[in-house]
Amino acid sequence: MAISTPLFASHARRWQDNRYVYPVVSRRSHGLSIGVNLNPDKACNFDCVYCSVDRTPGEPRDGAEVDLGILRAELDQLLGLAASGAIWSVPPFDRTPVPLRRLNDVAFSGDGEPTASRALLPACHLVAELIRWHGLQGTKIVLITNATLLDRPQVVDALAFLDGTDGEIWAKLDAGTEGYYQQVDRTKVLLATVLANLAMTGRRRAIVIQSLFLCLDGEPPSAAELHAYVERLRALIAGGCRIKLVQIYTVARPPAESTVTPVADALLDRLCQEVRGLGLAAEAAYAPR
């Protein structure tokens, strides 16, 4: 049975006085995920209709440069709390259901696209070092990405390093057609670029595909759009892309656009069945209750 908690709807990128590192209880991680925000300036080449980051002009935002010394100190503290179990006595994490009281990963996520940050590779080294230091072997390093910049040389180097740590790439694919992709993700980057980067990256290691589906003005994606999405996955597989899991989920937090609402559980379940029909593992994450 799927476990739900109001904590799934709270992914605040600020925790205590930290600048870069924050804890969340994650639906898709099935436990505690420690987030590393490499985009405190909130810069992103997507403007997703479902994004929970407030990019309103005039809203406070930090500079683009990442201070690795501060990041190290913040991550060291949080990993220590997780390793000792003390995190579960700190509000609001003291309300975490017992089955979710586990550290799953340290995830590069946050307020923008982490692969756009020049700090990505050194931050990967730092995270791996601190996981070892705290004796948390088995804790994954996850890169959550919109897949637009995976062909950049410095990003390729960071992915190669993560391969040596058993890290995971969680790469976004929210649509099957260019029109719907632009409607949902609102970007100058073409869907063809995302698909090419997914194919290239997945030929080098198995990746996780993360796909969010939603209702716009009360309407879910059309049957034709969902079919096109499944066909994109089929084409990726045929091209040699290795996909270890497809995460199919919906809106959990207040979105950028008020017309965005979650899709029904049944739609996610049907889509998972279709994806499994391709021979892939698929996992649904429903709207919190």
ChimeraX attribute file (.defattr): number of C-alpha atoms within 10 A of each C-alpha:
attribute: neighborCount
match mode: 1-to-1
recipient: residues
	/A:1	3
	/A:2	8
	/A:3	13
	/A:4	18
	/A:5	16
	/A:6	12
	/A:7	18
	/A:8	19
	/A:9	19
	/A:10	15
	/A:11	19
	/A:12	15
	/A:13	20
	/A:14	15
	/A:15	14
	/A:16	7
	/A:17	9
	/A:18	14
	/A:19	19
	/A:20	24
	/A:21	29
	/A:22	24
	/A:23	24
	/A:24	21
	/A:25	27
	/A:26	20
	/A:27	24
	/A:28	18
	/A:29	16
	/A:30	19
	/A:31	21
	/A:32	23
	/A:33	26
	/A:34	25
	/A:35	24
	/A:36	27
	/A:37	25
	/A:38	31
	/A:39	26
	/A:40	20
	/A:41	17
	/A:42	19
	/A:43	19
	/A:44	17
	/A:45	16
	/A:46	18
	/A:47	19
	/A:48	19
	/A:49	19
	/A:50	26
	/A:51	20
	/A:52	17
	/A:53	19
	/A:54	13
	/A:55	17
	/A:56	8
	/A:57	6
	/A:58	6
	/A:59	7
	/A:60	11
	/A:61	14
	/A:62	11
	/A:63	10
	/A:64	15
	/A:65	13
	/A:66	21
	/A:67	13
	/A:68	15
	/A:69	9
	/A:70	14
	/A:71	20
	/A:72	17
	/A:73	12
	/A:74	20
	/A:75	24
	/A:76	19
	/A:77	12
	/A:78	17
	/A:79	23
	/A:80	19
	/A:81	15
	/A:82	21
	/A:83	16
	/A:84	11
	/A:85	14
	/A:86	13
	/A:87	19
	/A:88	18
	/A:89	12
	/A:90	11
	/A:91	9
	/A:92	13
	/A:93	17
	/A:94	13
	/A:95	14
	/A:96	21
	/A:97	15
	/A:98	10
	/A:99	9
	/A:100	18
	/A:101	19
	/A:102	19
	/A:103	22
	/A:104	22
	/A:105	22
	/A:106	26
	/A:107	25
	/A:108	28
	/A:109	21
	/A:110	23
	/A:111	23
	/A:112	24
	/A:113	24
	/A:114	24
	/A:115	28
	/A:116	20
	/A:117	19
	/A:118	15
	/A:119	18
	/A:120	21
	/A:121	19
	/A:122	11
	/A:123	21
	/A:124	21
	/A:125	14
	/A:126	17
	/A:127	21
	/A:128	21
	/A:129	12
	/A:130	16
	/A:131	22
	/A:132	12
	/A:133	13
	/A:134	14
	/A:135	12
	/A:136	18
	/A:137	11
	/A:138	13
	/A:139	19
	/A:140	20
	/A:141	24
	/A:142	25
	/A:143	25
	/A:144	21
	/A:145	22
	/A:146	24
	/A:147	23
	/A:148	25
	/A:149	20
	/A:150	24
	/A:151	17
	/A:152	13
	/A:153	10
	/A:154	18
	/A:155	19
	/A:156	16
	/A:157	15
	/A:158	20
	/A:159	24
	/A:160	15
	/A:161	16
	/A:162	21
	/A:163	16
	/A:164	9
	/A:165	17
	/A:166	12
	/A:167	22
	/A:168	21
	/A:169	24
	/A:170	22
	/A:171	25
	/A:172	21
	/A:173	25
	/A:174	22
	/A:175	25
	/A:176	20
	/A:177	18
	/A:178	11
	/A:179	12
	/A:180	16
	/A:181	18
	/A:182	20
	/A:183	15
	/A:184	21
	/A:185	21
	/A:186	15
	/A:187	16
	/A:188	10
	/A:189	14
	/A:190	12
	/A:191	23
	/A:192	12
	/A:193	15
	/A:194	20
	/A:195	20
	/A:196	17
	/A:197	20
	/A:198	26
	/A:199	22
	/A:200	18
	/A:201	21
	/A:202	23
	/A:203	17
	/A:204	14
	/A:205	16
	/A:206	16
	/A:207	22
	/A:208	22
	/A:209	24
	/A:210	22
	/A:211	18
	/A:212	20
	/A:213	22
	/A:214	24
	/A:215	17
	/A:216	19
	/A:217	11
	/A:218	11
	/A:219	13
	/A:220	18
	/A:221	16
	/A:222	10
	/A:223	9
	/A:224	10
	/A:225	17
	/A:226	20
	/A:227	16
	/A:228	15
	/A:229	20
	/A:230	19
	/A:231	15
	/A:232	17
	/A:233	22
	/A:234	16
	/A:235	14
	/A:236	20
	/A:237	18
	/A:238	11
	/A:239	14
	/A:240	13
	/A:241	21
	/A:242	21
	/A:243	21
	/A:244	15
	/A:245	18
	/A:246	24
	/A:247	22
	/A:248	24
	/A:249	25
	/A:250	23
	/A:251	22
	/A:252	22
	/A:253	19
	/A:254	15
	/A:255	17
	/A:256	17
	/A:257	14
	/A:258	11
	/A:259	14
	/A:260	21
	/A:261	23
	/A:262	22
	/A:263	22
	/A:264	15
	/A:265	14
	/A:266	10
	/A:267	18
	/A:268	22
	/A:269	18
	/A:270	12
	/A:271	19
	/A:272	21
	/A:273	15
	/A:274	16
	/A:275	22
	/A:276	15
	/A:277	12
	/A:278	13
	/A:279	11
	/A:280	19
	/A:281	16
	/A:282	21
	/A:283	20
	/A:284	22
	/A:285	22
	/A:286	23
	/A:287	19
	/A:288	17
	/A:289	10
